[in-house]
Amino acid sequence: MGRPVSGDMDVTQGAASAEPIRRSDTAHDRFERSSAWARSVITHSADIVCVRDREGESVFVSPSVQTLLGFTPEQYLALRDRDLFHPDDISIVRAIQAEITALGASTSFDVRLRTADDTYRLFAITVTNLLDDPAVDGYVINARDVAEERAAAHALSASEAFVADQAHILEMVARGSSLNEVLTKLCGVVEDQIPGSVASVLLLDDGGLTLRHGGAPNVPRSLVDALDGIELGVDGPTMAAAAYRSQTLLSRDIATDPSWAFYRAPALERGLHSCWAVPVLESGSQRVLGVVSVLFDHVDPAIEQYRSTLDAVVHLAAIALERRSFEAKLAHQAHHDPLTGLPNRLLFLEFLDHALARVRRNRSSCAVLFLDLDRFKNVNDSLGHDAGDVLLVSVAERLRSVLRPGDTVARFGGDEFTVLCEDLDGRDAREQAEVLARRLIEVVAQPFVVGGEEAHFGTSIGIAVSHTGEERPEALLRDADSAMYRAKERGKNRYELFDDQMRRRAIARLDLENALHRAVAREEFTVFYQPIVSLPEGRCVGAEALVRWMHPQRGTVLPREFITVAEETGLIVPIGMQVLEAVCRDIKLLQRDGAESFFVSVNLSARQFGQPDLVHRIAELLRRTEVEPSSIGLEITESVLMEDIESGIGQILELRDLGVNLSIDDFGTGYSSLGYLKRLPVDTVKIDQSFVSGLGSDNEDSAIVTAVVSLGHALGLNVVAEGVETERHLRALIELGCDHAQGFLFSPPQPSCELHDILGVGAHPGPFGPR
């Protein structure tokens, strides 16, 4: 191919001298010094220096070729390009040679050179075109060994890519990517970092007994299917044994490993010969969540160099699996009652939605049973809430015990449960639901024992049946709820079927609720006043405010038609404040016209009385309207106070501090002891009209009225009799010394504009003298 260049050939013309050139040196001396220095530099260079002639034949190579490639200079110069360069690089070399010959420039590139032991090493080549230099008339090539440098750079690049991949996986977990997407990405990272491998992630199932496929993008499908569902065990394949033992395991040769006997065929067919499995452990508990496995295309892999990589991957897998477990727990908590573990309202409605869809498809029927425990509050009050919780868990277990397979029981909170019965025969659906309702009533009626104490209670059940599946889940549930309330109204511990009459009532109630909401927003309520007469003076001294709803279509609507619904919906609170504000405006007008001592009593409902900001709101209203507090009387029913006497007294004291007058309304109907009266910081007691109606004709009513008047006076209270309708009532009350009275005998409730005439403001004392 070429001949060695003699040591006299000058390939470094113009190189600097190794020693300073003295002015006294001759030109010949300087040339000799320079040439010797150049030869020394080339001889001792760590790089290979090669010169090729115009035809591309190697004519000189530095001695370093033997150190770097293992060839003597003579051997190297005898090599042809096909023997020197990697086969894949020859075309690149020739293209560069043609380019540098044509353009006369220098260029650099990487190329793989063969060594004497028939391996290849990477060199960075710099070729300089010196064809125009008569001393060379060829090409000077410098070759630097960069194998380790490039390997280090590649390792750094791989490390940076690994860090970026880890960050990307964490981002996927945080973003909520599916578990399969995350695990597939993890497997890809393993395969990028570990040459000759494919990776998979197997997940421990909920029972903790088998491994299921999680992610394996490049593992052969036949092997994935074979390993999906394998049982944990010490004798199982590497993945199953690693999960069972909770330790890292290596199968060095699948072909001879007996644990792979039933699984080796699909592995070996695809060229997979060894397996490395690492369990994924939950932080804190160290519970096994799954296994990361690496399958290699060779036997006895050198795994130690990749251990840190796989540790990082397993850690990321643990984060992803713990996130899934956490989300599963959150989902369970969002759909289940924490006390009993039963489905909650949200999940029950989902089940019901699916059940109605099946009714539409299969032309079957389904039923919803709504259960409310009777007198369960008494159990809580007597045994405590902890005992009540224990009883609720027991109730849930009993309800489950009598259900058919496929039926669902849920807890809605408190002491309310629901049952969904599916696949009922359309002709006998109601009868089947009734049979189940009777079983539920019977099982709940059996005594419960908690802490040695026996507790008894029943259950009221409402049933709603769907034959078409066209109902909305919420509507069917509402129907069952309505039927349950009908069962309570009819005596409790029984069941009722929702029917068309109930539906009409439910629709009417819904319409009433909607209309009430609009009425509150539009302030459609007005106040009528029923005069309160001083019996000794025979004149009107005050009035009771009574709300009326001025319906845009129906006209005047009396309280008995809407007050109960207003109470149950909470709308009584804004209605009550609208009434109180109207009363303050009317009092201000009456007092301006001369009725300075006139007062108005306003009823406080149970909902209003229970409002924590009631006192603040009344105080603010009185301040804003500039009404004297003593002009306002607030009436509180006895039954409201008896629900929590201590709390009620505290609320009354706060109201009394405002300066308003306070009355106990309907006294005697709450079946409370008359002794409570002395504990209540009130000004007035009102005798219910049910007792007043029997005055003079019923001895018991007369005795009760007599006792209330006497006790009230003994306690320094003003006594007002309600429902005075006859002269007989009036005479009896005057004889008993009752202070005030109101009723149709004097006047029915009147609009505010009539009060001036009734009071005779500015004219005469008024029309209500003794008869």
Secondary structure, DSSP 8 states (H G I E B T S, - for coil): ------TT--S-TT---SS---TTS-HHHHHHHHHHHHHHHHHT-SSEEEEEETTS-EEEE-THHHHHHS--HHHHHT--HHHHB-GGGHHHHHHHHHHHHHH---EEEEEEEE-TTS-EEEEEEEEEEETT-TTT-EEEEEEEE-HHHHHHHHHHHHHHHHHHHHHHHHHHHHHT--HHHHHHHHHHHHHHHSTTEEEEEEEE-TTSSEEEEEE-TTS-HHHHHHHTTEE--TTS-HHHHHHHHTS-EEES-TTT-GGGTTTHHHHHHTT--EEEEEEEE-TTT--EEEEEEEEESSSS---GGGHHHHHHHHHHHHHHHHHHHHHHHHHHHHHB-TTT--B-HHHHHHHHHHHHHHHHHH--EEEEEEEEEETHHHHHHHH-HHHHHHHHHHHHHHHHHTS-TT-EEEEEETTEEEEEEEEE-TTTHHHHHHHHHHHHHHHHHS-EEETTEEE--EEEEEEEEESSS-S-HHHHHHHHHHHHHHHHHTTSSSEEE--HHHHHHHHHHHHHHHHHHHHHHHT-EEEEEEEEEETTTTEEEEEEEEEEEEETTTEEE-GGGTHHHHHHHTTHHHHHHHHHHHHHHHHHHHHHTT-TT-EEEEEE-HHHHT-TTHHHHHHHHHHHHT--GGGEEEEEEHHHHHHSHHHHHHHHHHHHHTT-EEEEEEETTT---GGGGGGS--SEEEE-HHHHTTTTT-HHHHHHHHHHHHHHHHTT-EEEE----SHHHHHHHHHHT--EE-STTT---EEGGGHHHHHTTTS-S-S----
